[in-house]
Amino acid sequence: MRKEIDKESIIKTAKRLMKKEGPSQVSFRSVARELGCTHTNLYNYFPNAEMLVYESGESILQDMALASSEGLGVLKNAKTRLERFYSNTLKLYLDHPGWFHLIWSSPSRTEKSSESEARINSSIQLFVKTAQGSLKHCKNYEEAHNLIHTVNAYLLGELSIYFGGKSLFQNRDALESYVVKRCVELTLLLDHE
């Protein structure tokens, strides 16, 4: 009996495979083995494994943008919302180190289509707008984008050091507490008139 697959199930499987180890774990054969089909079936959806990894990365960016807003709606205090925003973002990466590696460490040699560019930009906009709701002075999107980009660069740096085994923090909870606090402080410092 032939196993039915679709593009969504292929991407979901690829994301699961790279969750801990990153994009090196994704090949047509590894994904097909997980799906219970032959690797040649995947060519009906992707021209090569690199394109599968790239589109999985787009999906991960969407997941990240959605995860960053989780639980913010019930919080009234701007500082508390920022703490939750950065905590949500940090936890996603700590729980999915392979996704972090894919998005921030793996160069992509795949040419972006206009549809791909639109999906990536949509995820970035959602991420920035989620944070923008907790800012006092950065009311236009460009200012908020620049502020969040700066703070996110700090967060990514701390995670890179942690995943590389060079962090002062060996305990995940201590790292999380420290980085979230610094991200909030940096955001409040940069969010001025």
DOKOL-775112 format. One record per residue (C-alpha): x, y, z; residue number from 1. Coordinates in nm, 3 decimals. Layout:
! residues N
@xx=X | yy=Y | zz=Z | nudo=NUM $
...
***
This chain:
! residues 193
@xx=0.000 | yy=0.000 | zz=0.000 | nudo=1 $
@xx=0.138 | yy=0.341 | zz=-0.101 | nudo=2 $
@xx=0.189 | yy=0.595 | zz=0.174 | nudo=3 $
@xx=0.019 | yy=0.932 | zz=0.109 | nudo=4 $
@xx=0.238 | yy=1.234 | zz=0.169 | nudo=5 $
@xx=0.207 | yy=1.606 | zz=0.108 | nudo=6 $
@xx=0.436 | yy=1.908 | zz=0.125 | nudo=7 $
@xx=0.322 | yy=2.002 | zz=0.475 | nudo=8 $
@xx=0.398 | yy=1.657 | zz=0.619 | nudo=9 $
@xx=0.741 | yy=1.657 | zz=0.453 | nudo=10 $
@xx=0.831 | yy=1.997 | zz=0.603 | nudo=11 $
@xx=0.695 | yy=1.894 | zz=0.944 | nudo=12 $
@xx=0.912 | yy=1.582 | zz=0.936 | nudo=13 $
@xx=1.220 | yy=1.777 | zz=0.826 | nudo=14 $
@xx=1.168 | yy=2.026 | zz=1.111 | nudo=15 $
@xx=1.139 | yy=1.742 | zz=1.360 | nudo=16 $
@xx=1.461 | yy=1.583 | zz=1.231 | nudo=17 $
@xx=1.659 | yy=1.905 | zz=1.257 | nudo=18 $
@xx=1.514 | yy=2.009 | zz=1.594 | nudo=19 $
@xx=1.820 | yy=1.897 | zz=1.793 | nudo=20 $
@xx=2.098 | yy=1.849 | zz=1.538 | nudo=21 $
@xx=2.028 | yy=2.102 | zz=1.266 | nudo=22 $
@xx=2.006 | yy=2.083 | zz=0.888 | nudo=23 $
@xx=2.276 | yy=1.817 | zz=0.855 | nudo=24 $
@xx=2.015 | yy=1.562 | zz=0.967 | nudo=25 $
@xx=1.787 | yy=1.634 | zz=0.672 | nudo=26 $
@xx=1.821 | yy=1.442 | zz=0.351 | nudo=27 $
@xx=1.556 | yy=1.305 | zz=0.120 | nudo=28 $
@xx=1.637 | yy=0.956 | zz=0.248 | nudo=29 $
@xx=1.609 | yy=1.048 | zz=0.619 | nudo=30 $
@xx=1.278 | yy=1.231 | zz=0.567 | nudo=31 $
@xx=1.138 | yy=0.952 | zz=0.349 | nudo=32 $
@xx=1.239 | yy=0.690 | zz=0.607 | nudo=33 $
@xx=1.044 | yy=0.884 | zz=0.875 | nudo=34 $
@xx=0.744 | yy=0.920 | zz=0.644 | nudo=35 $
@xx=0.748 | yy=0.556 | zz=0.533 | nudo=36 $
@xx=0.785 | yy=0.630 | zz=0.163 | nudo=37 $
@xx=1.062 | yy=0.623 | zz=-0.095 | nudo=38 $
@xx=1.294 | yy=0.921 | zz=-0.125 | nudo=39 $
@xx=1.203 | yy=0.967 | zz=-0.490 | nudo=40 $
@xx=0.850 | yy=1.068 | zz=-0.383 | nudo=41 $
@xx=0.993 | yy=1.386 | zz=-0.232 | nudo=42 $
@xx=1.105 | yy=1.507 | zz=-0.575 | nudo=43 $
@xx=0.738 | yy=1.565 | zz=-0.653 | nudo=44 $
@xx=0.744 | yy=1.847 | zz=-0.396 | nudo=45 $
@xx=1.105 | yy=1.974 | zz=-0.385 | nudo=46 $
@xx=1.376 | yy=1.984 | zz=-0.653 | nudo=47 $
@xx=1.643 | yy=1.895 | zz=-0.394 | nudo=48 $
@xx=1.706 | yy=1.855 | zz=-0.020 | nudo=49 $
@xx=1.850 | yy=2.206 | zz=0.007 | nudo=50 $
@xx=1.517 | yy=2.354 | zz=-0.102 | nudo=51 $
@xx=1.339 | yy=2.135 | zz=0.155 | nudo=52 $
@xx=1.572 | yy=2.268 | zz=0.427 | nudo=53 $
@xx=1.519 | yy=2.626 | zz=0.306 | nudo=54 $
@xx=1.139 | yy=2.599 | zz=0.310 | nudo=55 $
@xx=1.158 | yy=2.433 | zz=0.651 | nudo=56 $
@xx=1.353 | yy=2.737 | zz=0.768 | nudo=57 $
@xx=1.075 | yy=2.963 | zz=0.642 | nudo=58 $
@xx=0.827 | yy=2.758 | zz=0.843 | nudo=59 $
@xx=1.050 | yy=2.780 | zz=1.151 | nudo=60 $
@xx=1.059 | yy=3.160 | zz=1.122 | nudo=61 $
@xx=0.678 | yy=3.157 | zz=1.119 | nudo=62 $
@xx=0.678 | yy=2.933 | zz=1.428 | nudo=63 $
@xx=0.919 | yy=3.170 | zz=1.601 | nudo=64 $
@xx=0.706 | yy=3.476 | zz=1.524 | nudo=65 $
@xx=0.395 | yy=3.303 | zz=1.659 | nudo=66 $
@xx=0.572 | yy=3.163 | zz=1.967 | nudo=67 $
@xx=0.704 | yy=3.507 | zz=2.063 | nudo=68 $
@xx=0.349 | yy=3.634 | zz=2.117 | nudo=69 $
@xx=0.228 | yy=3.341 | zz=2.325 | nudo=70 $
@xx=0.059 | yy=3.457 | zz=2.645 | nudo=71 $
@xx=0.118 | yy=3.829 | zz=2.585 | nudo=72 $
@xx=-0.249 | yy=3.921 | zz=2.544 | nudo=73 $
@xx=-0.332 | yy=3.878 | zz=2.912 | nudo=74 $
@xx=-0.039 | yy=4.087 | zz=3.036 | nudo=75 $
@xx=-0.101 | yy=4.458 | zz=3.095 | nudo=76 $
@xx=0.241 | yy=4.579 | zz=3.210 | nudo=77 $
@xx=0.479 | yy=4.663 | zz=2.922 | nudo=78 $
@xx=0.789 | yy=4.538 | zz=3.105 | nudo=79 $
@xx=0.619 | yy=4.207 | zz=3.189 | nudo=80 $
@xx=0.513 | yy=4.170 | zz=2.823 | nudo=81 $
@xx=0.873 | yy=4.230 | zz=2.712 | nudo=82 $
@xx=0.997 | yy=3.969 | zz=2.961 | nudo=83 $
@xx=0.748 | yy=3.716 | zz=2.821 | nudo=84 $
@xx=0.832 | yy=3.810 | zz=2.460 | nudo=85 $
@xx=1.205 | yy=3.752 | zz=2.509 | nudo=86 $
@xx=1.150 | yy=3.446 | zz=2.726 | nudo=87 $
@xx=0.926 | yy=3.291 | zz=2.459 | nudo=88 $
@xx=1.187 | yy=3.361 | zz=2.191 | nudo=89 $
@xx=1.474 | yy=3.227 | zz=2.397 | nudo=90 $
@xx=1.288 | yy=2.911 | zz=2.498 | nudo=91 $
@xx=1.205 | yy=2.829 | zz=2.137 | nudo=92 $
@xx=1.574 | yy=2.834 | zz=2.048 | nudo=93 $
@xx=1.685 | yy=2.649 | zz=2.361 | nudo=94 $
@xx=1.426 | yy=2.378 | zz=2.295 | nudo=95 $
@xx=1.522 | yy=2.361 | zz=1.926 | nudo=96 $
@xx=1.899 | yy=2.416 | zz=1.894 | nudo=97 $
@xx=1.899 | yy=2.267 | zz=1.545 | nudo=98 $
@xx=1.647 | yy=2.530 | zz=1.433 | nudo=99 $
@xx=1.870 | yy=2.801 | zz=1.577 | nudo=100 $
@xx=2.162 | yy=2.661 | zz=1.381 | nudo=101 $
@xx=1.959 | yy=2.646 | zz=1.060 | nudo=102 $
@xx=1.826 | yy=3.001 | zz=1.080 | nudo=103 $
@xx=2.131 | yy=3.184 | zz=1.211 | nudo=104 $
@xx=2.439 | yy=2.973 | zz=1.129 | nudo=105 $
@xx=2.376 | yy=2.787 | zz=0.805 | nudo=106 $
@xx=2.434 | yy=2.984 | zz=0.487 | nudo=107 $
@xx=2.166 | yy=2.931 | zz=0.228 | nudo=108 $
@xx=2.270 | yy=2.891 | zz=-0.132 | nudo=109 $
@xx=1.909 | yy=2.871 | zz=-0.243 | nudo=110 $
@xx=1.775 | yy=3.161 | zz=-0.444 | nudo=111 $
@xx=1.469 | yy=3.317 | zz=-0.284 | nudo=112 $
@xx=1.152 | yy=3.347 | zz=-0.486 | nudo=113 $
@xx=0.928 | yy=3.651 | zz=-0.443 | nudo=114 $
@xx=0.679 | yy=3.427 | zz=-0.255 | nudo=115 $
@xx=0.958 | yy=3.309 | zz=-0.024 | nudo=116 $
@xx=1.073 | yy=3.664 | zz=0.036 | nudo=117 $
@xx=0.714 | yy=3.762 | zz=0.123 | nudo=118 $
@xx=0.679 | yy=3.474 | zz=0.374 | nudo=119 $
@xx=1.008 | yy=3.566 | zz=0.543 | nudo=120 $
@xx=0.915 | yy=3.935 | zz=0.561 | nudo=121 $
@xx=0.572 | yy=3.848 | zz=0.699 | nudo=122 $
@xx=0.731 | yy=3.647 | zz=0.983 | nudo=123 $
@xx=0.975 | yy=3.928 | zz=1.062 | nudo=124 $
@xx=0.693 | yy=4.184 | zz=1.062 | nudo=125 $
@xx=0.484 | yy=3.974 | zz=1.299 | nudo=126 $
@xx=0.782 | yy=3.933 | zz=1.532 | nudo=127 $
@xx=0.855 | yy=4.307 | zz=1.536 | nudo=128 $
@xx=0.488 | yy=4.409 | zz=1.571 | nudo=129 $
@xx=0.450 | yy=4.172 | zz=1.864 | nudo=130 $
@xx=0.732 | yy=4.351 | zz=2.046 | nudo=131 $
@xx=0.621 | yy=4.693 | zz=1.924 | nudo=132 $
@xx=0.304 | yy=4.663 | zz=2.131 | nudo=133 $
@xx=0.519 | yy=4.685 | zz=2.445 | nudo=134 $
@xx=0.728 | yy=4.984 | zz=2.337 | nudo=135 $
@xx=0.649 | yy=5.335 | zz=2.458 | nudo=136 $
@xx=0.832 | yy=5.556 | zz=2.212 | nudo=137 $
@xx=0.910 | yy=5.351 | zz=1.900 | nudo=138 $
@xx=0.567 | yy=5.379 | zz=1.746 | nudo=139 $
@xx=0.655 | yy=5.345 | zz=1.378 | nudo=140 $
@xx=0.755 | yy=5.010 | zz=1.239 | nudo=141 $
@xx=1.102 | yy=5.111 | zz=1.119 | nudo=142 $
@xx=1.210 | yy=5.239 | zz=1.462 | nudo=143 $
@xx=1.070 | yy=4.929 | zz=1.631 | nudo=144 $
@xx=1.239 | yy=4.704 | zz=1.374 | nudo=145 $
@xx=1.578 | yy=4.867 | zz=1.436 | nudo=146 $
@xx=1.540 | yy=4.841 | zz=1.813 | nudo=147 $
@xx=1.428 | yy=4.476 | zz=1.806 | nudo=148 $
@xx=1.703 | yy=4.391 | zz=1.557 | nudo=149 $
@xx=1.966 | yy=4.532 | zz=1.794 | nudo=150 $
@xx=1.832 | yy=4.347 | zz=2.098 | nudo=151 $
@xx=1.782 | yy=4.027 | zz=1.901 | nudo=152 $
@xx=2.147 | yy=4.045 | zz=1.786 | nudo=153 $
@xx=2.250 | yy=4.045 | zz=2.154 | nudo=154 $
@xx=2.017 | yy=3.750 | zz=2.228 | nudo=155 $
@xx=2.155 | yy=3.554 | zz=1.931 | nudo=156 $
@xx=2.510 | yy=3.625 | zz=2.042 | nudo=157 $
@xx=2.445 | yy=3.490 | zz=2.392 | nudo=158 $
@xx=2.283 | yy=3.179 | zz=2.243 | nudo=159 $
@xx=2.573 | yy=3.123 | zz=2.003 | nudo=160 $
@xx=2.817 | yy=3.136 | zz=2.293 | nudo=161 $
@xx=2.596 | yy=2.901 | zz=2.497 | nudo=162 $
@xx=2.552 | yy=2.646 | zz=2.216 | nudo=163 $
@xx=2.925 | yy=2.667 | zz=2.145 | nudo=164 $
@xx=2.998 | yy=2.562 | zz=2.504 | nudo=165 $
@xx=3.174 | yy=2.892 | zz=2.585 | nudo=166 $
@xx=2.907 | yy=3.056 | zz=2.802 | nudo=167 $
@xx=2.963 | yy=3.157 | zz=3.161 | nudo=168 $
@xx=2.626 | yy=2.988 | zz=3.219 | nudo=169 $
@xx=2.617 | yy=2.610 | zz=3.208 | nudo=170 $
@xx=2.271 | yy=2.606 | zz=3.362 | nudo=171 $
@xx=1.989 | yy=2.679 | zz=3.118 | nudo=172 $
@xx=1.768 | yy=2.851 | zz=3.377 | nudo=173 $
@xx=2.048 | yy=3.086 | zz=3.482 | nudo=174 $
@xx=2.121 | yy=3.170 | zz=3.118 | nudo=175 $
@xx=1.754 | yy=3.231 | zz=3.047 | nudo=176 $
@xx=1.706 | yy=3.457 | zz=3.349 | nudo=177 $
@xx=2.018 | yy=3.660 | zz=3.271 | nudo=178 $
@xx=1.954 | yy=3.702 | zz=2.897 | nudo=179 $
@xx=1.586 | yy=3.792 | zz=2.936 | nudo=180 $
@xx=1.674 | yy=4.053 | zz=3.199 | nudo=181 $
@xx=1.946 | yy=4.204 | zz=2.977 | nudo=182 $
@xx=1.716 | yy=4.205 | zz=2.671 | nudo=183 $
@xx=1.446 | yy=4.392 | zz=2.863 | nudo=184 $
@xx=1.699 | yy=4.642 | zz=3.002 | nudo=185 $
@xx=1.846 | yy=4.701 | zz=2.656 | nudo=186 $
@xx=1.499 | yy=4.743 | zz=2.505 | nudo=187 $
@xx=1.395 | yy=4.996 | zz=2.767 | nudo=188 $
@xx=1.723 | yy=5.183 | zz=2.724 | nudo=189 $
@xx=1.681 | yy=5.203 | zz=2.345 | nudo=190 $
@xx=1.309 | yy=5.285 | zz=2.361 | nudo=191 $
@xx=1.340 | yy=5.656 | zz=2.427 | nudo=192 $
@xx=1.209 | yy=5.978 | zz=2.273 | nudo=193 $
***
